[in-house]
């Protein structure tokens, strides 16, 4: 508690900006209290590895077509 009072007395509001970032954690309370929301968020987190695989395949196709496009322009 002493460092809070010291920060308030020294009018250093940088630590308050750090505390303001904790507001981003408010939706976690809603998710933990709502069972349906918890299921949706868990499903999203479980689907991330599959989405990364799909993203890798899409990047591969874009890369191949980019090479073919440059080859057609140059050649």
Backbone bond lengths (Angstrom), bond angles and torsions (degrees), N, CA, C in turn:
res aa  C-N    CA-C-N  psi(-1)  N-CA   C-N-CA  omega(-1)  CA-C   N-CA-C  phi
1 X - - - 1.451 - - 1.523 110.53 -
2 X 1.320 116.62 -27.12 1.456 119.59 -177.94 1.512 112.63 -63.56
3 X 1.330 116.81 -38.05 1.472 118.75 -178.45 1.520 111.18 -70.59
4 X 1.333 117.38 -25.45 1.470 119.88 176.34 1.520 109.71 -68.55
5 X 1.325 116.31 -45.83 1.455 119.44 179.45 1.527 111.35 -66.21
6 X 1.333 116.52 -39.36 1.460 119.21 177.34 1.528 110.89 -61.53
7 X 1.316 116.23 -40.44 1.461 119.99 179.94 1.519 110.66 -68.13
8 X 1.325 117.15 -37.63 1.464 119.99 178.78 1.520 111.57 -68.98
9 X 1.308 116.75 -38.25 1.457 120.83 -179.03 1.526 110.61 -70.22
10 X 1.329 117.17 -39.18 1.458 119.92 -177.76 1.528 112.07 -78.79
11 X 1.320 117.53 2.76 1.468 124.44 -179.33 1.528 112.00 52.26
12 X 1.309 116.56 33.35 1.454 121.98 174.96 1.531 106.88 -90.15
13 X 1.311 116.28 107.41 1.462 119.13 -175.95 1.523 111.82 -96.74
14 X 1.317 117.79 8.42 1.460 119.52 178.10 1.524 111.64 -64.95
15 X 1.338 117.25 -34.79 1.458 118.75 179.65 1.526 110.93 -69.73
16 X 1.344 117.57 -27.61 1.462 120.22 176.03 1.528 110.93 -67.98
17 X 1.320 116.78 -33.65 1.459 119.72 176.40 1.519 110.17 -65.61
18 X 1.324 116.87 -33.91 1.459 120.45 176.02 1.516 111.97 -67.34
19 X 1.317 116.45 -39.01 1.461 119.79 177.22 1.524 111.71 -68.59
20 X 1.315 116.10 -29.62 1.457 120.57 179.17 1.530 111.25 -63.82
21 X 1.323 116.32 -28.50 1.459 119.30 179.45 1.527 112.03 -68.70
22 X 1.319 117.50 -18.84 1.458 120.50 177.92 1.527 112.34 -69.03
23 X 1.334 117.40 -15.56 1.457 119.84 177.35 1.516 112.02 -64.62
24 X 1.325 116.68 -20.40 1.457 119.94 178.49 1.525 111.24 -67.85
25 X 1.314 117.82 -16.85 1.458 121.36 -179.18 1.524 113.21 -87.55
26 X 1.332 118.19 -2.48 1.459 121.38 -179.46 1.534 113.11 -60.00
27 X 1.336 119.53 -41.16 1.472 117.77 -179.95 1.521 113.28 -61.25
28 X 1.333 118.09 -22.37 1.455 119.75 177.96 1.523 111.89 -63.96
29 X 1.322 116.71 -31.71 1.465 120.05 176.99 1.519 110.77 -66.36
30 X 1.333 116.11 -40.89 1.465 120.29 179.55 1.520 109.85 -65.30
31 X 1.335 116.26 -42.18 1.460 120.30 -179.16 1.523 110.57 -64.31
32 X 1.325 117.50 -41.18 1.461 119.46 -177.27 1.522 111.84 -70.95
33 X 1.325 118.34 -25.61 1.463 119.76 -179.00 1.526 112.50 -88.87
34 X 1.320 118.20 -21.22 1.455 121.84 -177.42 1.526 109.16 -105.40
35 X 1.323 116.83 114.82 1.468 121.26 -174.98 1.526 111.86 -66.98
36 X 1.321 117.90 -39.35 1.463 120.36 179.05 1.518 112.23 -64.26
37 X 1.319 116.09 -40.53 1.457 120.78 178.04 1.525 110.86 -65.88
38 X 1.335 116.00 -34.99 1.460 120.68 179.56 1.527 110.22 -65.19
39 X 1.335 117.09 -38.71 1.463 121.40 178.54 1.522 110.31 -64.88
40 X 1.327 116.33 -43.06 1.468 120.33 -179.46 1.522 110.80 -64.35
41 X 1.316 117.94 -45.02 1.464 121.30 -178.55 1.526 110.69 -66.11
42 X 1.327 117.05 -40.00 1.459 119.51 177.52 1.520 111.17 -64.57
43 X 1.329 116.98 -39.10 1.464 120.07 177.84 1.526 110.83 -64.49
44 X 1.322 117.20 -38.50 1.468 120.27 177.09 1.518 111.48 -63.51
45 X 1.322 116.20 -43.17 1.468 119.02 179.86 1.520 111.85 -67.41
46 X 1.321 117.16 -35.24 1.461 119.96 178.75 1.525 112.12 -71.74
47 X 1.323 118.01 -23.85 1.461 120.71 -178.49 1.531 112.92 -85.95
48 X 1.319 118.69 -7.37 1.462 121.38 -177.78 1.526 112.76 -59.55
49 X 1.347 120.86 -45.15 1.472 118.62 179.18 1.527 113.27 -61.35
50 X 1.328 117.05 -38.42 1.462 120.35 178.71 1.528 109.93 -66.87
51 X 1.318 116.39 -41.00 1.462 119.48 178.35 1.523 111.58 -64.53
52 X 1.307 117.32 -34.43 1.459 120.02 177.30 1.524 110.91 -66.67
53 X 1.334 117.63 -35.99 1.461 120.43 175.64 1.526 111.14 -63.97
54 X 1.313 116.33 -43.52 1.466 120.50 178.40 1.522 110.03 -64.07
55 X 1.318 117.20 -41.61 1.458 120.94 178.11 1.517 111.45 -61.43
56 X 1.321 117.23 -39.40 1.463 121.16 177.99 1.525 111.21 -62.64
57 X 1.321 117.79 -41.83 1.463 121.39 178.70 1.528 110.77 -66.37
58 X 1.327 116.98 -41.20 1.473 120.30 178.45 1.519 110.24 -63.20
59 X 1.320 117.70 -43.27 1.469 120.80 178.52 1.520 110.50 -62.84
60 X 1.315 117.12 -38.02 1.461 120.75 177.66 1.524 110.80 -62.39
61 X 1.336 118.00 -45.72 1.460 121.10 178.14 1.521 111.88 -63.19
62 X 1.316 117.22 -43.03 1.470 120.39 178.63 1.515 110.10 -62.46
63 X 1.313 117.42 -40.11 1.461 122.04 179.24 1.533 110.79 -63.37
64 X 1.332 116.61 -44.56 1.470 120.52 179.70 1.523 110.34 -63.73
65 X 1.324 117.64 -45.78 1.460 119.66 179.91 1.521 111.81 -68.19
66 X 1.325 118.35 -30.46 1.458 120.75 175.61 1.515 110.68 -66.20
67 X 1.323 117.07 -41.29 1.472 120.61 177.02 1.518 110.07 -63.80
68 X 1.330 116.88 -43.89 1.477 120.04 179.51 1.531 110.56 -64.19
69 X 1.311 117.74 -39.06 1.467 121.09 179.52 1.513 111.80 -65.21
70 X 1.313 117.67 -42.32 1.462 120.82 178.34 1.518 109.17 -67.41
71 X 1.319 118.12 -38.62 1.453 121.53 -179.89 1.532 110.39 -64.00
72 X 1.327 117.49 -38.78 1.464 120.37 178.96 1.523 111.35 -69.38
73 X 1.348 117.67 -34.84 1.456 120.45 179.34 1.527 111.73 -71.63
74 X 1.312 116.03 -40.21 1.456 120.66 -176.62 1.527 110.73 -78.99
75 X 1.306 116.41 -45.00 1.466 121.45 -172.48 1.460 111.13 -88.72
